[in-house]
C-alpha cells in the first residue's frame, strides 16, 4: 500500500479548497496555516513514528 498524504489549501478569500501537494511516505507535511509546523508523513501511518513525533511536539 502506498502511503501518501494529499494536502489541499483554501487560499484567502476563496470558497473552495484546491490540491496543493502530494506527500510521499519519506517526506514531511508542512502546514500552510501554522508557520514552521511540519510532521513526517510516516507519523500519520506508523504508530511508533506518531508517538515519537508527538513527544517532540510536546517538548517544544
mmCIF file as gemmi writes it, N, C-alpha and C atoms, coordinates in Angstrom:
data_model
loop_
_atom_site.group_PDB
_atom_site.id
_atom_site.type_symbol
_atom_site.label_atom_id
_atom_site.label_alt_id
_atom_site.label_comp_id
_atom_site.label_asym_id
_atom_site.label_entity_id
_atom_site.label_seq_id
_atom_site.pdbx_PDB_ins_code
_atom_site.Cartn_x
_atom_site.Cartn_y
_atom_site.Cartn_z
_atom_site.occupancy
_atom_site.B_iso_or_equiv
_atom_site.pdbx_formal_charge
_atom_site.auth_seq_id
_atom_site.auth_asym_id
_atom_site.pdbx_PDB_model_num
ATOM 1 N N . UNK Axp A 1 ? 0.842 -1.174 0 1 0 ? 1 A 1
ATOM 2 C CA . UNK Axp A 1 ? 0 0 0 1 0 ? 1 A 1
ATOM 3 C C . UNK Axp A 1 ? 0.892 1.245 0 1 0 ? 1 A 1
ATOM 4 N N . UNK Axp A 2 ? 0.572 2.197 -0.828 1 0 ? 2 A 1
ATOM 5 C CA . UNK Axp A 2 ? 1.331 3.442 -0.88 1 0 ? 2 A 1
ATOM 6 C C . UNK Axp A 2 ? 0.819 4.383 0.197 1 0 ? 2 A 1
ATOM 7 N N . UNK Axp A 3 ? 1.746 4.966 0.912 1 0 ? 3 A 1
ATOM 8 C CA . UNK Axp A 3 ? 1.388 5.892 1.98 1 0 ? 3 A 1
ATOM 9 C C . UNK Axp A 3 ? 1.631 7.313 1.481 1 0 ? 3 A 1
ATOM 10 N N . UNK Axp A 4 ? 0.538 7.988 1.193 1 0 ? 4 A 1
ATOM 11 C CA . UNK Axp A 4 ? 0.601 9.344 0.665 1 0 ? 4 A 1
ATOM 12 C C . UNK Axp A 4 ? -0.386 10.225 1.415 1 0 ? 4 A 1
ATOM 13 N N . UNK Axp A 5 ? -0.06 11.503 1.467 1 0 ? 5 A 1
ATOM 14 C CA . UNK Axp A 5 ? -0.973 12.49 2.031 1 0 ? 5 A 1
ATOM 15 C C . UNK Axp A 5 ? -1.242 13.516 0.939 1 0 ? 5 A 1
ATOM 16 N N . UNK Axp A 6 ? -2.506 13.713 0.648 1 0 ? 6 A 1
ATOM 17 C CA . UNK Axp A 6 ? -2.918 14.714 -0.343 1 0 ? 6 A 1
ATOM 18 C C . UNK Axp A 6 ? -3.306 15.968 0.432 1 0 ? 6 A 1
ATOM 19 N N . UNK Axp A 7 ? -2.525 17.002 0.277 1 0 ? 7 A 1
ATOM 20 C CA . UNK Axp A 7 ? -2.757 18.25 1.006 1 0 ? 7 A 1
ATOM 21 C C . UNK Axp A 7 ? -3.512 19.232 0.12 1 0 ? 7 A 1
ATOM 22 N N . UNK Axp A 8 ? -4.563 19.809 0.675 1 0 ? 8 A 1
ATOM 23 C CA . UNK Axp A 8 ? -5.369 20.819 -0.017 1 0 ? 8 A 1
ATOM 24 C C . UNK Axp A 8 ? -5.299 22.106 0.782 1 0 ? 8 A 1
ATOM 25 N N . UNK Axp A 9 ? -5.416 23.233 0.1 1 0 ? 9 A 1
ATOM 26 C CA . UNK Axp A 9 ? -5.396 24.521 0.794 1 0 ? 9 A 1
ATOM 27 C C . UNK Axp A 9 ? -6.601 25.361 0.373 1 0 ? 9 A 1
ATOM 28 N N . UNK Axp A 10 ? -6.946 26.276 1.258 1 0 ? 10 A 1
ATOM 29 C CA . UNK Axp A 10 ? -8.022 27.226 0.993 1 0 ? 10 A 1
ATOM 30 C C . UNK Axp A 10 ? -7.398 28.61 0.988 1 0 ? 10 A 1
ATOM 31 N N . UNK Axp A 11 ? -7.098 29.143 -0.187 1 0 ? 11 A 1
ATOM 32 C CA . UNK Axp A 11 ? -6.484 30.468 -0.262 1 0 ? 11 A 1
ATOM 33 C C . UNK Axp A 11 ? -7.403 31.532 0.343 1 0 ? 11 A 1
ATOM 34 N N . UNK Axp A 12 ? -6.795 32.583 0.835 1 0 ? 12 A 1
ATOM 35 C CA . UNK Axp A 12 ? -7.547 33.677 1.429 1 0 ? 12 A 1
ATOM 36 C C . UNK Axp A 12 ? -8.565 34.216 0.425 1 0 ? 12 A 1
ATOM 37 N N . UNK Axp A 13 ? -9.805 34.336 0.863 1 0 ? 13 A 1
ATOM 38 C CA . UNK Axp A 13 ? -10.863 34.855 0.011 1 0 ? 13 A 1
ATOM 39 C C . UNK Axp A 13 ? -11.518 33.814 -0.881 1 0 ? 13 A 1
ATOM 40 N N . UNK Axp A 14 ? -10.961 32.618 -0.93 1 0 ? 14 A 1
ATOM 41 C CA . UNK Axp A 14 ? -11.523 31.565 -1.782 1 0 ? 14 A 1
ATOM 42 C C . UNK Axp A 14 ? -12.678 30.862 -1.076 1 0 ? 14 A 1
ATOM 43 N N . UNK Axp A 15 ? -13.496 30.195 -1.839 1 0 ? 15 A 1
ATOM 44 C CA . UNK Axp A 15 ? -14.61 29.438 -1.275 1 0 ? 15 A 1
ATOM 45 C C . UNK Axp A 15 ? -14.443 27.934 -1.498 1 0 ? 15 A 1
ATOM 46 N N . UNK Axp A 16 ? -13.403 27.541 -2.217 1 0 ? 16 A 1
ATOM 47 C CA . UNK Axp A 16 ? -13.133 26.136 -2.488 1 0 ? 16 A 1
ATOM 48 C C . UNK Axp A 16 ? -11.684 25.799 -2.209 1 0 ? 16 A 1
ATOM 49 N N . UNK Axp A 17 ? -11.48 24.604 -1.649 1 0 ? 17 A 1
ATOM 50 C CA . UNK Axp A 17 ? -10.123 24.095 -1.463 1 0 ? 17 A 1
ATOM 51 C C . UNK Axp A 17 ? -9.598 23.604 -2.811 1 0 ? 17 A 1
ATOM 52 N N . UNK Axp A 18 ? -8.273 23.623 -2.97 1 0 ? 18 A 1
ATOM 53 C CA . UNK Axp A 18 ? -7.704 23.032 -4.164 1 0 ? 18 A 1
ATOM 54 C C . UNK Axp A 18 ? -6.439 22.271 -3.8 1 0 ? 18 A 1
ATOM 55 N N . UNK Axp A 19 ? -6.089 21.251 -4.591 1 0 ? 19 A 1
ATOM 56 C CA . UNK Axp A 19 ? -4.914 20.432 -4.295 1 0 ? 19 A 1
ATOM 57 C C . UNK Axp A 19 ? -3.64 21.271 -4.313 1 0 ? 19 A 1
ATOM 58 N N . UNK Axp A 20 ? -2.816 21.083 -3.297 1 0 ? 20 A 1
ATOM 59 C CA . UNK Axp A 20 ? -1.561 21.826 -3.223 1 0 ? 20 A 1
ATOM 60 C C . UNK Axp A 20 ? -0.368 20.902 -3.443 1 0 ? 20 A 1
ATOM 61 N N . UNK Axp A 21 ? -0.336 19.784 -2.694 1 0 ? 21 A 1
ATOM 62 C CA . UNK Axp A 21 ? 0.811 18.873 -2.781 1 0 ? 21 A 1
ATOM 63 C C . UNK Axp A 21 ? 0.384 17.448 -2.476 1 0 ? 21 A 1
ATOM 64 N N . UNK Axp A 22 ? 1.175 16.507 -2.976 1 0 ? 22 A 1
ATOM 65 C CA . UNK Axp A 22 ? 1.059 15.111 -2.595 1 0 ? 22 A 1
ATOM 66 C C . UNK Axp A 22 ? 2.374 14.762 -1.907 1 0 ? 22 A 1
ATOM 67 N N . UNK Axp A 23 ? 2.281 14.295 -0.669 1 0 ? 23 A 1
ATOM 68 C CA . UNK Axp A 23 ? 3.47 13.977 0.115 1 0 ? 23 A 1
ATOM 69 C C . UNK Axp A 23 ? 3.661 12.47 0.167 1 0 ? 23 A 1
ATOM 70 N N . UNK Axp A 24 ? 4.876 12.021 -0.114 1 0 ? 24 A 1
ATOM 71 C CA . UNK Axp A 24 ? 5.208 10.603 -0.08 1 0 ? 24 A 1
ATOM 72 C C . UNK Axp A 24 ? 5.62 10.195 1.333 1 0 ? 24 A 1
ATOM 73 N N . UNK Axp A 25 ? 5.688 8.909 1.571 1 0 ? 25 A 1
ATOM 74 C CA . UNK Axp A 25 ? 5.945 8.382 2.918 1 0 ? 25 A 1
ATOM 75 C C . UNK Axp A 25 ? 7.279 8.817 3.515 1 0 ? 25 A 1
ATOM 76 N N . UNK Axp A 26 ? 8.245 9.176 2.704 1 0 ? 26 A 1
ATOM 77 C CA . UNK Axp A 26 ? 9.548 9.575 3.243 1 0 ? 26 A 1
ATOM 78 C C . UNK Axp A 26 ? 9.654 11.083 3.471 1 0 ? 26 A 1
ATOM 79 N N . UNK Axp A 27 ? 8.591 11.826 3.166 1 0 ? 27 A 1
ATOM 80 C CA . UNK Axp A 27 ? 8.645 13.283 3.252 1 0 ? 27 A 1
ATOM 81 C C . UNK Axp A 27 ? 7.978 13.852 4.491 1 0 ? 27 A 1
ATOM 82 N N . UNK Axp A 28 ? 7.772 15.143 4.46 1 0 ? 28 A 1
ATOM 83 C CA . UNK Axp A 28 ? 7.147 15.876 5.55 1 0 ? 28 A 1
ATOM 84 C C . UNK Axp A 28 ? 5.952 16.653 5.026 1 0 ? 28 A 1
ATOM 85 N N . UNK Axp A 29 ? 4.936 16.796 5.87 1 0 ? 29 A 1
ATOM 86 C CA . UNK Axp A 29 ? 3.784 17.643 5.568 1 0 ? 29 A 1
ATOM 87 C C . UNK Axp A 29 ? 4.001 18.943 6.321 1 0 ? 29 A 1
ATOM 88 N N . UNK Axp A 30 ? 4.027 20.042 5.585 1 0 ? 30 A 1
ATOM 89 C CA . UNK Axp A 30 ? 4.222 21.357 6.198 1 0 ? 30 A 1
ATOM 90 C C . UNK Axp A 30 ? 2.916 22.126 6.15 1 0 ? 30 A 1
ATOM 91 N N . UNK Axp A 31 ? 2.555 22.728 7.284 1 0 ? 31 A 1
ATOM 92 C CA . UNK Axp A 31 ? 1.315 23.483 7.375 1 0 ? 31 A 1
ATOM 93 C C . UNK Axp A 31 ? 1.438 24.815 6.655 1 0 ? 31 A 1
ATOM 94 N N . UNK Axp A 32 ? 0.389 25.164 5.914 1 0 ? 32 A 1
ATOM 95 C CA . UNK Axp A 32 ? 0.319 26.489 5.307 1 0 ? 32 A 1
ATOM 96 C C . UNK Axp A 32 ? -0.222 27.486 6.327 1 0 ? 32 A 1
ATOM 97 N N . UNK Axp A 33 ? -1.005 27.008 7.282 1 0 ? 33 A 1
ATOM 98 C CA . UNK Axp A 33 ? -1.664 27.879 8.253 1 0 ? 33 A 1
ATOM 99 C C . UNK Axp A 33 ? -0.792 28.192 9.468 1 0 ? 33 A 1
ATOM 100 N N . UNK Axp A 34 ? 0.054 27.238 9.868 1 0 ? 34 A 1
ATOM 101 C CA . UNK Axp A 34 ? 0.896 27.421 11.054 1 0 ? 34 A 1
ATOM 102 C C . UNK Axp A 34 ? 2.348 27.421 10.613 1 0 ? 34 A 1
ATOM 103 N N . UNK Axp A 35 ? 2.928 28.588 10.529 1 0 ? 35 A 1
ATOM 104 C CA . UNK Axp A 35 ? 4.3 28.738 10.043 1 0 ? 35 A 1
ATOM 105 C C . UNK Axp A 35 ? 5.266 27.919 10.901 1 0 ? 35 A 1
ATOM 106 N N . UNK Axp A 36 ? 6.1 27.12 10.229 1 0 ? 36 A 1
ATOM 107 C CA . UNK Axp A 36 ? 7.109 26.321 10.909 1 0 ? 36 A 1
ATOM 108 C C . UNK Axp A 36 ? 6.634 24.971 11.411 1 0 ? 36 A 1
ATOM 109 N N . UNK Axp A 37 ? 5.334 24.672 11.291 1 0 ? 37 A 1
ATOM 110 C CA . UNK Axp A 37 ? 4.811 23.389 11.757 1 0 ? 37 A 1
ATOM 111 C C . UNK Axp A 37 ? 4.883 22.377 10.638 1 0 ? 37 A 1
ATOM 112 N N . UNK Axp A 38 ? 5.53 21.242 10.926 1 0 ? 38 A 1
ATOM 113 C CA . UNK Axp A 38 ? 5.565 20.148 9.966 1 0 ? 38 A 1
ATOM 114 C C . UNK Axp A 38 ? 5.703 18.829 10.707 1 0 ? 38 A 1
ATOM 115 N N . UNK Axp A 39 ? 5.247 17.777 10.089 1 0 ? 39 A 1
ATOM 116 C CA . UNK Axp A 39 ? 5.364 16.438 10.647 1 0 ? 39 A 1
ATOM 117 C C . UNK Axp A 39 ? 5.741 15.48 9.525 1 0 ? 39 A 1
ATOM 118 N N . UNK Axp A 40 ? 6.439 14.392 9.884 1 0 ? 40 A 1
ATOM 119 C CA . UNK Axp A 40 ? 6.75 13.398 8.858 1 0 ? 40 A 1
ATOM 120 C C . UNK Axp A 40 ? 5.486 12.659 8.435 1 0 ? 40 A 1
ATOM 121 N N . UNK Axp A 41 ? 5.394 12.332 7.178 1 0 ? 41 A 1
ATOM 122 C CA . UNK Axp A 41 ? 4.253 11.57 6.67 1 0 ? 41 A 1
ATOM 123 C C . UNK Axp A 41 ? 4.157 10.243 7.421 1 0 ? 41 A 1
ATOM 124 N N . UNK Axp A 42 ? 5.275 9.66 7.764 1 0 ? 42 A 1
ATOM 125 C CA . UNK Axp A 42 ? 5.274 8.373 8.476 1 0 ? 42 A 1
ATOM 126 C C . UNK Axp A 42 ? 4.532 8.458 9.804 1 0 ? 42 A 1
ATOM 127 N N . UNK Axp A 43 ? 4.473 9.636 10.43 1 0 ? 43 A 1
ATOM 128 C CA . UNK Axp A 43 ? 3.771 9.795 11.71 1 0 ? 43 A 1
ATOM 129 C C . UNK Axp A 43 ? 2.265 9.607 11.555 1 0 ? 43 A 1
ATOM 130 N N . UNK Axp A 44 ? 1.771 9.721 10.356 1 0 ? 44 A 1
ATOM 131 C CA . UNK Axp A 44 ? 0.344 9.535 10.105 1 0 ? 44 A 1
ATOM 132 C C . UNK Axp A 44 ? 0.006 8.048 9.974 1 0 ? 44 A 1
ATOM 133 N N . UNK Axp A 45 ? 0.949 7.262 9.464 1 0 ? 45 A 1
ATOM 134 C CA . UNK Axp A 45 ? 0.682 5.866 9.164 1 0 ? 45 A 1
ATOM 135 C C . UNK Axp A 45 ? 1.316 4.867 10.127 1 0 ? 45 A 1
ATOM 136 N N . UNK Axp A 46 ? 2.336 5.277 10.855 1 0 ? 46 A 1
ATOM 137 C CA . UNK Axp A 46 ? 3.087 4.363 11.716 1 0 ? 46 A 1
ATOM 138 C C . UNK Axp A 46 ? 2.963 4.8 13.179 1 0 ? 46 A 1
ATOM 139 N N . UNK Axp A 47 ? 2.485 3.911 14.034 1 0 ? 47 A 1
ATOM 140 C CA . UNK Axp A 47 ? 2.228 4.253 15.437 1 0 ? 47 A 1
ATOM 141 C C . UNK Axp A 47 ? 3.498 4.684 16.176 1 0 ? 47 A 1
ATOM 142 N N . UNK Axp A 48 ? 4.609 4.004 15.963 1 0 ? 48 A 1
ATOM 143 C CA . UNK Axp A 48 ? 5.858 4.36 16.644 1 0 ? 48 A 1
ATOM 144 C C . UNK Axp A 48 ? 6.334 5.746 16.216 1 0 ? 48 A 1
ATOM 145 N N . UNK Axp A 49 ? 6.277 6.024 14.926 1 0 ? 49 A 1
ATOM 146 C CA . UNK Axp A 49 ? 6.663 7.346 14.422 1 0 ? 49 A 1
ATOM 147 C C . UNK Axp A 49 ? 5.708 8.415 14.931 1 0 ? 49 A 1
ATOM 148 N N . UNK Axp A 50 ? 4.432 8.075 15.041 1 0 ? 50 A 1
ATOM 149 C CA . UNK Axp A 50 ? 3.429 9.004 15.569 1 0 ? 50 A 1
ATOM 150 C C . UNK Axp A 50 ? 3.769 9.4 16.991 1 0 ? 50 A 1
ATOM 151 N N . UNK Axp A 51 ? 4.077 8.418 17.828 1 0 ? 51 A 1
ATOM 152 C CA . UNK Axp A 51 ? 4.4 8.705 19.232 1 0 ? 51 A 1
ATOM 153 C C . UNK Axp A 51 ? 5.681 9.52 19.353 1 0 ? 51 A 1
ATOM 154 N N . UNK Axp A 52 ? 6.689 9.199 18.556 1 0 ? 52 A 1
ATOM 155 C CA . UNK Axp A 52 ? 7.951 9.94 18.568 1 0 ? 52 A 1
ATOM 156 C C . UNK Axp A 52 ? 7.725 11.397 18.169 1 0 ? 52 A 1
ATOM 157 N N . UNK Axp A 53 ? 6.94 11.604 17.123 1 0 ? 53 A 1
ATOM 158 C CA . UNK Axp A 53 ? 6.642 12.959 16.658 1 0 ? 53 A 1
ATOM 159 C C . UNK Axp A 53 ? 5.842 13.723 17.698 1 0 ? 53 A 1
ATOM 160 N N . UNK Axp A 54 ? 4.862 13.075 18.305 1 0 ? 54 A 1
ATOM 161 C CA . UNK Axp A 54 ? 4.05 13.706 19.329 1 0 ? 54 A 1
ATOM 162 C C . UNK Axp A 54 ? 4.895 14.129 20.533 1 0 ? 54 A 1
ATOM 163 N N . UNK Axp A 55 ? 5.816 13.281 20.942 1 0 ? 55 A 1
ATOM 164 C CA . UNK Axp A 55 ? 6.697 13.613 22.062 1 0 ? 55 A 1
ATOM 165 C C . UNK Axp A 55 ? 7.59 14.811 21.724 1 0 ? 55 A 1
ATOM 166 N N . UNK Axp A 56 ? 8.088 14.881 20.509 1 0 ? 56 A 1
ATOM 167 C CA . UNK Axp A 56 ? 8.905 16.03 20.092 1 0 ? 56 A 1
ATOM 168 C C . UNK Axp A 56 ? 8.082 17.31 20.103 1 0 ? 56 A 1
ATOM 169 N N . UNK Axp A 57 ? 6.85 17.228 19.621 1 0 ? 57 A 1
ATOM 170 C CA . UNK Axp A 57 ? 5.977 18.397 19.586 1 0 ? 57 A 1
ATOM 171 C C . UNK Axp A 57 ? 5.64 18.889 20.999 1 0 ? 57 A 1
ATOM 172 N N . UNK Axp A 58 ? 5.445 17.967 21.915 1 0 ? 58 A 1
ATOM 173 C CA . UNK Axp A 58 ? 5.085 18.329 23.29 1 0 ? 58 A 1
ATOM 174 C C . UNK Axp A 58 ? 6.25 19.009 24.012 1 0 ? 58 A 1
ATOM 175 N N . UNK Axp A 59 ? 7.485 18.759 23.59 1 0 ? 59 A 1
ATOM 176 C CA . UNK Axp A 59 ? 8.664 19.382 24.216 1 0 ? 59 A 1
ATOM 177 C C . UNK Axp A 59 ? 8.876 20.801 23.73 1 0 ? 59 A 1
ATOM 178 N N . UNK Axp A 60 ? 8.287 21.156 22.618 1 0 ? 60 A 1
ATOM 179 C CA . UNK Axp A 60 ? 8.512 22.484 22.034 1 0 ? 60 A 1
ATOM 180 C C . UNK Axp A 60 ? 7.739 23.531 22.774 1 0 ? 60 A 1
